[in-house]
Amino acid sequence: MWNAPVLRNILYPFKVLTVAFHESGHVLAGLATCARITSVEVDPELGGLTQMRGGIQWITLPAGYLGSSLIGAILIFLGFNQLTSKIAAAFIAALLLLVIFWSRKLFTVVMCLIFVAAIIACYFIPNPADGEIMRYFVLFVGVMSCTYSIWDIIDDLVMRKVNNSDATKFAEISRCLPPQGWGILWAAISVLLMGAGILAGIAAF
C-alpha cells in the first residue's frame, strides 16, 4: 500500500513516522559508538538524513534499516497488551523527541510534534474500547516500521539502485558483498525480527 493511489496519502503521516524511526536508529547507534550527532532530517519526499562525526560505521550504517526493524519488533511485542502498549507509545514519543532535538528542518519538527501531541491526547481522551485505540496504533506502527526496512531495501537497491543508500556505503567499507547482498541480508533479518516480535507477544500475553 506504500505507493497505492489514495492509500499512500492516507498513510503519509505514518510513512513520515517510519522514516523518523529509520533515522533514530542511526542516532542511537551513533550515540552508542561515541559519535557527535550534528543533524537529523526527514523531508516531505520521505527521504531522511542523519549527519554525525565519528562513530563506528560498521554499526551506524546498518542501524537505519535494522534499527527501524528492531524498533518495530519491540512495538509489535508491546502492542499485544493494553498496558504495555501505553509504555510503547511513550517509547515512540521519546524517539520522536530525540529526532526533534537534532533536527534543523521545520517539516521534521512539526510532523514529530503532531505525533507526540496525538500520543499524549490518547492518554487523556477516554474511549469506549478501554485503550484499544492505543494498542492498535502501536501494532500498526510496529508492523509499518518492520516492513518499511524491507520495502526501502527493494526500492533503493532493486527498483532504483540508489548509489548513496546505507547498503551501498556499507558495501564500500566491507568489500565482501555487493549492496544488493547486504540488502537481502538486512531484509531477512528484518523478517526474523518481525516474526520474533509476534511470537514473543503471543507467548507473553
URCORMO-V808754 format. One record per run of one state. SS is the DSSP state (2 for helix, 1 for strand, 0 for the rest). FROM is the first residue (numbers start at 0). TO is the last residue. If there is no record, write none. Layout:
BEGIN
SS,FROM,TO / SS,FROM,TO
END
This chain:
BEGIN
0,0,5 / 2,6,9 / 0,10,10 / 2,11,31 / 0,32,34 / 1,35,41 / 0,42,46 / 1,47,52 / 0,53,55 / 2,56,59 / 0,60,61 / 2,62,77 / 0,78,80 / 2,81,101 / 0,102,104 / 2,105,123 / 0,124,130 / 2,131,158 / 0,159,164 / 2,165,173 / 0,174,177 / 2,178,203 / 0,204,204
END
